[in-house]
Amino acid sequence: MSAKVIDLEKKKTGRIVGIIVVIIAVAVLVFSSMSIVPAGCTGVVTTFGKVSEGVLNEGLHFKIPFAQEVISISNKIQVYEADADAVSKDLQSVNSKIAVNYRIMNDYSASIYKNIGPDYQSVVLMPTVQESMKSVCAKYTAEQLITMRAQVGDEIKSELESRVGEYGIQIEKFNIVNFEFSAEFNKAIEDKQVAEQNLLKTKTEQEQAIVIANAEAEKKVIAADAEAKAIKAKADAQAEANKTLTASLTDELIKYQTIEKWDGVLPKVANSASPLISMDLEDNTAAAE
C-alpha cells in the first residue's frame, strides 16, 4: 500500500473520530442542559451556587449547562419517629415514643434549601418535637397524660405547627405511640385500679343485696295482701251465707230441726225449759182452745 493511500486512510479515520467527538460533545451538552424533577418533588435551581427564589415543578426542564444545577426537594409526606423525654405536672418522668407525619410545602423548598439545607429534619424538626413534648406534658399530670392522650397529642400537634410552619414544614399528623413511666408510678396506678375495682365490686354487691331485699319485701307484701283478700273474701262469703240462712229460718223449721235432733232425753236442769216440752205445751194449749 502506497504512502498516499495510507495518508488518506489516516485522514478519513481522523475525520470519523472528530465527528464522533463532536456528536458526543453535543450529546453531553444537550443532556447537561436538561433536568428532570421527579414526581412529588420540586426543583431548586442554583446558578454557580446561588439559589434562585423560584422552584421548578415536576417534569422536564432546561438549564444552562455547567452553570446551573437543579436539586430535587421531596414534597411527599415523610415520617419522623423518635423517643422523647419529658416531666409531667406532678413531676413524674415521662418516656414516650412519637411519630410525626410531615411534608415540605412546595413554595418553601428553595427557602429551606437555602437557609437550612437538606438536613432540615435534624436541624429543625427534631429539636422542635422534643421541646413541644416537654412544654405540653408539663401542663398535665401523669394520670392525665394517660387518660387524655388524644387531647395531649392534638395540643402537641398544634404547638408543632405554630413552631415549624414558619419554615415551610407542614405537620400532617402527630401520634403518641406509647407513654412509659417509672416502675413506682406504674405500681401506684395498678394499686389504684385494683382499689377502684374492689370498690365497684362492693358497690355492685350492695346494690344487688338491696334489689334482692326489696324483691323479698315486695313478695311478702304481695303475699300478705293476697292472704288478707282471701280472708276478707271468705268472711264475706260466710256473712252472706249466714244472712241467707237467717233469712230462710222459720218457726216451723226451727221446731222441725229441734225434733230431728232430740235424742229423747229430757233436760236435767229444772229451771231450763226444754224446747220440746215448751213446744208440746204450746201445741196442747192450742188444741184445748
HUNORRA-V515007 format. One record per backbone hydrogen bond with DSSP energy under -1.0 kcal/mol. NH is the residue of the N-H (numbers start at 1). CO is the residue of the C=O. If there is no record, write none. Layout:
nh=(NH | NH)
co=(CO | CO)
This chain:
nh=(6 | 7 | 8 | 9 | 10 | 11 | 12 | 13 | 14 | 15 | 16 | 17 | 18 | 19 | 20 | 21 | 22 | 23 | 24 | 25 | 26 | 27 | 28 | 29 | 30 | 31 | 32 | 34 | 35 | 37 | 41 | 42 | 43 | 44 | 46 | 47 | 48 | 50 | 52 | 56 | 59 | 61 | 63 | 67 | 68 | 69 | 71 | 73 | 75 | 78 | 80 | 82 | 84 | 86 | 88 | 89 | 91 | 94 | 95 | 96 | 97 | 98 | 99 | 100 | 101 | 102 | 103 | 105 | 108 | 109 | 112 | 113 | 114 | 115 | 116 | 117 | 123 | 124 | 125 | 126 | 128 | 129 | 130 | 131 | 132 | 133 | 134 | 135 | 136 | 137 | 138 | 139 | 140 | 145 | 146 | 147 | 148 | 152 | 153 | 154 | 155 | 156 | 157 | 158 | 159 | 160 | 161 | 162 | 163 | 164 | 165 | 167 | 168 | 169 | 170 | 172 | 173 | 175 | 177 | 178 | 180 | 186 | 187 | 188 | 189 | 190 | 191 | 192 | 193 | 194 | 195 | 196 | 197 | 198 | 199 | 200 | 201 | 202 | 203 | 204 | 205 | 206 | 207 | 208 | 209 | 210 | 211 | 212 | 213 | 214 | 215 | 216 | 217 | 218 | 219 | 220 | 221 | 222 | 223 | 224 | 225 | 226 | 227 | 228 | 229 | 230 | 231 | 232 | 233 | 234 | 235 | 236 | 237 | 238 | 239 | 240 | 241 | 242 | 243 | 244 | 245 | 246 | 247 | 248 | 254 | 255 | 256 | 257 | 258 | 259 | 260 | 261 | 272 | 278 | 279 | 280 | 281 | 282 | 283 | 284 | 285 | 286 | 287 | 288 | 289)
co=(2 | 3 | 4 | 5 | 6 | 7 | 8 | 9 | 10 | 11 | 12 | 13 | 14 | 15 | 16 | 17 | 18 | 19 | 20 | 21 | 22 | 23 | 24 | 25 | 26 | 27 | 28 | 31 | 61 | 59 | 38 | 73 | 56 | 71 | 69 | 50 | 67 | 47 | 45 | 43 | 37 | 35 | 33 | 64 | 64 | 46 | 44 | 42 | 40 | 102 | 100 | 98 | 96 | 94 | 92 | 140 | 88 | 86 | 180 | 84 | 178 | 82 | 175 | 80 | 173 | 78 | 170 | 168 | 105 | 106 | 108 | 109 | 110 | 111 | 112 | 112 | 119 | 120 | 120 | 121 | 124 | 125 | 126 | 127 | 128 | 129 | 130 | 131 | 132 | 133 | 134 | 136 | 137 | 141 | 142 | 143 | 144 | 148 | 149 | 150 | 151 | 152 | 153 | 154 | 155 | 156 | 157 | 158 | 159 | 160 | 161 | 164 | 165 | 164 | 103 | 101 | 101 | 99 | 97 | 97 | 95 | 182 | 183 | 184 | 185 | 186 | 187 | 188 | 189 | 190 | 191 | 192 | 193 | 194 | 195 | 196 | 197 | 198 | 199 | 200 | 201 | 202 | 203 | 204 | 205 | 206 | 207 | 208 | 209 | 210 | 211 | 212 | 213 | 214 | 215 | 216 | 217 | 218 | 219 | 220 | 221 | 222 | 223 | 224 | 225 | 226 | 227 | 228 | 229 | 230 | 231 | 232 | 233 | 234 | 235 | 236 | 237 | 238 | 239 | 240 | 241 | 242 | 243 | 244 | 250 | 251 | 252 | 253 | 254 | 255 | 256 | 257 | 269 | 274 | 275 | 276 | 277 | 278 | 279 | 280 | 281 | 282 | 283 | 284 | 285)
